[in-house]
Each structure stands twice: as C-alpha cells, then as structure tokens.
Amino acid sequence: MSNNFFLQACRVCGYQFDNFYPWGENGKVPSFSYCPCCFTEFGFDDLNIEIIKKRRSEWISGGYLWYEPQKKPINWEPEVQLKNISSEFI
C-alpha cells in the first residue's frame, strides 16, 4: 500500500477516507475535523501514540460504536478497518 493510503485513514480506528486527508496530504497539518466512525478529532485526539492507543482502546471496549452510523459501510468489519492504520500508530 502506498503511504497516501495511510494518510487518508484515521490514526485511531483506520476509517479510510476517499478524498480527504485528516492530517493533510503531507501528514503534518491536522484538519481538526472529526472521524465519522470513532469521533476522533484530528489534531487533538491523535497527537501522539499514547493518546491514539488510549482512544483506540476506548473505542474497541465501547463496542466499535459509530459516531455517524449512516456512514457505516454494509458488511463492515472493524478488524479489517483497523488494518488501514499505518504501523507508526499501532
């Protein structure tokens, strides 16, 4: 997978965006928008690996709840989505 693939995914839950970069195309400028899946605020809830791991753990233990359930894909599998996260944020 290209690095661009990972730049378009939420660092917490791995939600993959089509035409949006949560941290900009260079991966360094946060958008301060929210993930429709886990409600992570990009630039606040994913600033460092400790926060990311805590948010991911809370999301998983909370039952993988969707913030915007209307955007949840049919036949969605959270374990598959989590594979979209770049290894530097695992």
LONU-97368 format. One record per residue: x negated, y negated, z of N, C-alpha, C, O in turn. Coordinates in steps of 0.001 Angstrom, whole numbers, plus 500000, padded with zeros to 6 digits. Layout:
SITE_n.x_n.y_n.z_ca.x_ca.y_ca.z_c.x_c.y_c.z_o.x_o.y_o.z
SITE_X_Y_Z_X_Y_Z_X_Y_Z_X_Y_Z
...
This chain:
SITE_n.x_n.y_n.z_ca.x_ca.y_ca.z_c.x_c.y_c.z_o.x_o.y_o.z
SITE_499171_501183_500000_500000_500000_500000_499128_498756_500000_498061_498725_500612
SITE_499592_497753_499317_498839_496506_499273_499010_495743_500578_499970_495957_501317
SITE_498072_494856_500847_498155_494016_502035_499402_493149_501993_499988_492861_503036
SITE_499820_492726_500792_501032_491921_500648_502247_492649_501203_503143_492023_501770
SITE_502280_493967_501044_503379_494770_501572_503496_494554_503070_504591_494324_503583
SITE_502376_494626_503774_502383_494470_505217_502666_493031_505635_503239_492805_506701
SITE_502276_492051_504817_502536_490646_505138_504024_490328_505080_504464_489328_505648
SITE_504798_491157_504408_506230_490931_504286_507024_491726_505321_508253_491759_505256
SITE_506350_492358_506264_507033_493176_507269_506919_492550_508652_505921_491912_508985
SITE_507956_492746_509443_507944_492300_510836_506865_493067_511586_506764_494288_511459
SITE_506066_492360_512362_504978_492987_513122_505491_493841_514266_504762_494695_514770
SITE_506721_493632_514684_507294_494360_515812_508023_495622_515357_507747_496714_515855
SITE_508954_495478_514413_509798_496616_514031_509528_497164_512632_509997_498252_512297
SITE_508781_496428_511813_508474_496886_510467_509531_496572_509430_509449_497052_508299
SITE_510533_495766_509797_511545_495390_508803_510845_494765_507605_510043_493844_507757
SITE_511149_495264_506424_510491_494832_505192_511337_493794_504468_512477_494066_504090
SITE_510781_492616_504279_511455_491544_503545_511125_491666_502061_510052_492143_501692
SITE_512053_491232_501219_511820_491268_499773_511038_490051_499294_509996_490202_498657
SITE_511510_488879_499582_510898_487654_499071_510622_486660_500181_510882_485466_500036
SITE_510096_487153_501283_509847_486296_502445_508625_486825_503190_508445_488034_503337
SITE_507794_485902_503654_506602_486262_504424_506743_485646_505819_506618_484430_505960
SITE_507000_486454_506849_507193_485924_508197_506035_485059_508691_506240_484125_509466
SITE_504829_485369_508244_503624_484618_508626_502962_483989_507401_501741_483834_507377
SITE_503730_483630_506405_503186_483016_505192_502473_484035_504321_502177_485146_504759
SITE_502204_483651_503105_501546_484560_502157_500113_484870_502555_499551_485867_502101
SITE_499509_484031_503400_498148_484306_503866_498133_485018_505216_497067_485375_505718
SITE_499309_485225_505805_499407_485908_507085_498988_485064_508280_498749_485602_509361
SITE_498894_483745_508102_498373_482888_509163_499292_481744_509580_499009_481062_510565
SITE_500378_481521_508857_501256_480391_509152_502656_480929_509492_503410_481303_508594
SITE_502999_480967_510775_504293_481533_511161_505467_480682_510675_505375_479458_510586
SITE_506549_481351_510370_507753_480675_509876_508674_480225_511013_509527_479360_510815
SITE_508504_480802_512191_509364_480548_513352_510829_480877_513059_511733_480346_513705
SITE_511054_481747_512091_512393_482275_511848_512500_483603_512605_511546_484026_513257
SITE_513642_484245_512518_513897_485464_513282_514040_486679_512391_514535_486585_511268
SITE_513606_487817_512896_513796_489091_512206_515271_489488_512343_515807_489471_513451
SITE_515934_489846_511236_517333_490249_511322_517522_491600_512005_518635_491960_512388
SITE_516440_492336_512151_516520_493646_512785_516301_493543_514295_517222_493807_515067
SITE_515108_493166_514725_514763_493209_516152_514813_491853_516856_514561_491779_518058
SITE_515132_490784_516132_515268_489424_516662_513948_488831_517140_513939_487945_517994
SITE_512839_489312_516596_511536_488713_516881_511473_487335_516239_511837_487169_515075
SITE_511010_486348_517002_510761_485027_516424_509309_485007_515969_508392_485103_516784
SITE_509109_484882_514661_507771_484908_514091_507004_483662_514514_507430_482535_514264
SITE_505869_483887_515158_505059_482792_515663_505224_482596_517152_504494_481811_517758
SITE_506171_483294_517754_506384_483199_519200_506347_484589_519836_505561_484836_520750
SITE_507199_485494_519348_507289_486843_519911_506265_487818_519343_506231_488982_519740
SITE_505435_487353_518419_504446_488252_517801_503077_487581_517684_502357_487767_516702
SITE_502738_486803_518702_501468_486063_518694_500234_486927_518907_499174_486651_518347
SITE_500371_487967_519710_499220_488840_519957_499697_490270_520158_500893_490525_520301
SITE_498764_491183_520167_499096_492607_520198_499826_493009_521480_500671_493903_521446
SITE_499520_492369_522603_500198_492704_523854_501682_492355_523777_502536_493153_524164
SITE_501979_491165_523277_503377_490740_523138_504097_491631_522129_505235_492042_522354
SITE_503432_491921_521028_504025_492766_519988_504384_494140_520551_505491_494632_520332
SITE_503466_494750_521263_503724_496080_521829_504865_496041_522836_505686_496957_522878
SITE_504922_494998_523641_505994_494850_524639_507338_494698_523936_508305_495373_524290
SITE_507405_493816_522942_508648_493610_522193_509085_494902_521492_510269_495237_521495
SITE_508137_495623_520897_508467_496871_520198_509007_497899_521179_509998_498571_520897
SITE_508363_498022_522321_508809_498966_523341_510223_498637_523818_511045_499535_524000
SITE_510502_497352_524020_511837_496930_524454_512885_497228_523381_513993_497670_523684
SITE_512521_496980_522133_513446_497230_521030_513755_498727_520924_514911_499117_520759
SITE_512722_499555_521019_512906_501005_520929_513717_501516_522119_514683_502257_521937
SITE_513332_501128_523328_514044_501612_524518_515477_501087_524579_516326_501684_525240
SITE_515750_499981_523897_517100_499438_523823_517965_500101_522769_519119_499718_522575
SITE_517417_501086_522092_518197_501845_521119_518127_501329_519694_519038_501562_518900
SITE_517041_500624_519365_516835_500120_517998_518008_499246_517526_518436_499346_516376
SITE_518516_498404_518404_519666_497571_518054_519310_496527_517004_518212_495971_517006
SITE_520247_496276_516118_520082_495291_515056_520685_493961_515483_521813_493909_515972
SITE_519927_492890_515294_520405_491545_515586_521464_491130_514557_522467_490511_514912
SITE_521242_491464_513313_522196_491191_512238_522599_492536_511621_522063_492922_510582
SITE_523531_493245_512248_523868_494605_511790_524360_494675_510346_524263_495731_509719
SITE_524883_493578_509806_525344_493585_508411_524185_493739_507433_524403_494067_506267
SITE_522950_493505_507893_521771_493669_507032_521115_495041_507181_520128_495343_506510
SITE_521669_495864_508062_521118_497200_508297_521359_498079_507068_522502_498251_506646
SITE_520289_498637_506492_520447_499497_505304_521233_500771_505609_521183_501301_506719
SITE_521945_501240_504614_522635_502529_504734_521574_503609_504895_520518_503547_504265
SITE_521848_504583_505725_520911_505693_505998_519593_505199_506581_518545_505795_506336
SITE_519637_504129_507341_518442_503539_507950_517803_504499_508938_518495_505144_509726
SITE_516482_504591_508893_515720_505435_509804_514639_504588_510465_513686_504186_509797
SITE_514763_504304_511767_513798_503428_512429_512366_503940_512366_511433_503147_512239
SITE_512179_505260_512455_510824_505807_512417_510152_505540_511072_508941_505327_511011
SITE_510934_505551_510002_510403_505251_508675_510063_503767_508592_509012_503395_508070
SITE_510953_502920_509108_510715_501475_509075_509459_501099_509859_508700_500230_509431
SITE_509237_501742_510991_508063_501438_511808_506755_501680_511049_505731_501093_511399
SITE_506769_502519_510033_505564_502788_509239_505178_501599_508368_504089_501585_507793
SITE_506056_500599_508262_505752_499391_507487_504822_498435_508228_504354_497457_507646
SITE_504552_498702_509489_503715_497801_510303_502248_498040_509993_501778_499177_509982
SITE_501537_496960_509745_500102_497038_509499_499402_497646_510722_499800_497382_511857
SITE_498382_498442_510498_497681_499134_511592_497107_498175_512640_496919_498570_513791
SITE_496827_496936_512267_496284_495984_513242_497313_495555_514288_496956_494924_515283
SITE_498588_495892_514070_499641_495510_515010_500295_496713_515689_501364_496588_516286
SITE_499657_497864_515597_500183_499095_516224_499668_499216_517649_499994_500178_518344
